Amino acid sequence: MYWVLMYDYVDDMLTRRAPYREQHLTLARQHHQRGQLVMAGALENPLDGALLVFRVDNARIVEEFVAADPYVKNGLVTRWRMRNWNVVIGA
């Protein structure tokens, strides 16, 4: 089962993310190494959000990621939402 996690960022994300970026990337890499996070990245021009695609059986894993994410905990994410994604074409 795929889940898409969508983040909206603060206006000055590029500057404000610096102290938390490595912690955020470490968390993402851990989930990727476990096979839970398929792909992730920021939306650019403008840098106003991000998309993260999880492949997990339980939405709780995505919610736990959000709760642990330094970007969320430190107010850089102004809004987040997750949706179940019914993949029709692709792995």
N, C-alpha and C positions, 0 to 999 in steps of 0.2 A: 504494500500500500504506500503510495506517495503522498507527501504533505508538502505544500509550498508555504514557507514562512516569508511574510512580507514586512519589511521595516520601512518606516518613514523617519528621516533624520532631521536634526536641528539644522538651521540655515548655515551655520559656520562649522559644519562637520569636519572638513579637512583640517582645520586648526585644532578643534576640540578633541579629536580622536587620538591624537599622538600619545598621551599618557596611558591609554587603554588598548591601543591597537595590538600590541604583542599578546596581551592576555586574551583578547577577543580571538585572534588568529590561533592561539594555542588551543582554546576551547573548540574552535571549528575543526582544527586538525585532528583532535582526539576523536571527535564524532565521525570524521571522515575515515580515520584508520579503523574504526569499529565497523565500518560499512553502513553507518546510519545516515551520514550526510553525503549526498551524491555530488552536489555542486553548490557553489555559493559565490556571490560577488555583488559589488556595489553597482548601482545605476548611476551613470555619469552623464555629465553635460546637460543638466546640472547634477552634482553629487547630492541627491536628495533622498536616497533610499537604497535598499538592498533586497535581493531575492535569495532564498536558501531553499534547496530541494532536499527533503529527507525521504528515505525509503525505510519505513519502520511499520510495525504492526500496531503500535500503540501511540496515540497522539500525546500521551503523557511524556514521552521522550522529547518531543519538540518543546513542550511546555517547560520541561526541566532545563533544556538548553536556554530558553528565553530567560528563565529565572536566574541562571548562572552567568549570563552574558554581561560583561562589564559595560558594554555600550548601553544596555537597558538599565542596569543598576545605577549608572551615573548620569542618566537623563539625556543621553545622546539620541536615543530612539524616542520619538515623540508619540509614535503609535505603532503597534504591531498587530498582525492578524495572521491566522493560519487557515488554510483550506485544504481539504482532501482533494487530490488531483487524480482524476480518472484518465490515466495515460492510455491512449488508443494506438499510437504509433511510436515505436521505440522500445528500448529495453525497460 
